[in-house]
Amino acid sequence: MVSVSSPPPTSTRPAATSTGPLARISLQALAAVIAGYLAMGVTAGLGLWAAGAGDLPGGFTAVLAAVVVMAVGGKVELAGDAGALAGTQGELTAMPLTVTLVGALVTGFCFLRPLRHHAVTQPRELLLRAASTVVLWLLALTGLSALARHDFRITIGGGEPTGDLTDIFGELLDAVNPTVGFRTDLGPTLFYGLLWILGLLVVALLVSRRAPLPPRLVRHQEAVRPAAHAMLLLVLAYVAAGLLIGLVVAATKGHATGTLAVLLLGLPNVAWLALGVGIGGSWEGRVEGPFGLPMPQILDAVLRQGGGSGDTADLSTIDLNSLAAQDGRAWWLLPIAAVLVLAAAFTAAVRSPARIRPWQHALHLGIAFALTLLVVAPLTLVEARFGLSILGIGDLDSLGGEVVLRPHIWKTTGLALLWGLFFGFLGGLLATRVHRKGEIAPPPPPPPT
């Protein structure tokens, strides 16, 4: 008898599709974006509250949105109206780097966390995660940009007539209560926001010690990741040291809320400037008018030394010599930089395979340190100007002001390369006395007979 077998029954369960992984990756990217913006919003809100912005008439939410937009590289423009024959001029370029750093750490951690149990990751999955994060990040940035707009009315002479020329022109030209406001320039904001989030994701993969990489990139991680992670520890060590000093100043010197505002908004702006100055780098700038740098006062004092006014003003140089002329304790920036850079070099060498030679450590750390300063030094740029003019006759002294602080990028980056080469070699030599990955430990001595 010939038996004929019937075909197996067809399953009624729907076939698996790729929508499951896509939805999971999208939710994880959404969580990273929400966590990053929430962390920045909380940090910026506390900083603005400490700075007294909570008393702003109806503009706190807009100012908070503007600070977060600026923290991710967005462009906020100042605008004003002072009547038919009067004018206002304003410019603001600055990044509140405490907000930036908190957002970067939280977003990077949440982006990498779902990958922690993988040995390697496929390029398609990594690109999908990155693309989902970038799209959601830019959508959230667009929404914040719409909120970051407001107008404030400012009063000349405290609102009371004093009989001086300002009051006379103010009443004649309908400029007694001029307005100043801010708007987000959406095009540049989205462009720089895209660069910010892409740079963050790349840096997060570089500095992580355990995040999986695509198989083709795994062989390069031994040359990149130890030095990159050491640079992350270095810049965070400067921020931690600045935070400790700031808290001591807030507790002992008075003006606690003002100091906390600086810590919550611009601590890395000062800490990373100290790193650059400590290795011999320099900045230039000037301060005019009632506005200035709130902390430390030594910076404000040096920047006010330039002669002239307006575009013809001489720029003061911020370096070890100029700071030490104001306060001799500034010389401590040099040995502090030497100790911390050496510690970073030693850490990178110890976490590298034993086959890496000291000259290779020097090369790795030199490039990593130069790239680090090439990134963080431009972030400390500050350019802020505001003025009210009547019939084009200059700025009113009570309202005009300017703060400029620019890094000498190539000088500072070149010195970072030299420091990295020297201390990278020294750290590699010190690490030869320490058991490292890939090195077989010597057998224990035999027990005495």
Disulfide bonds with the S-S distance in Angstrom:
none
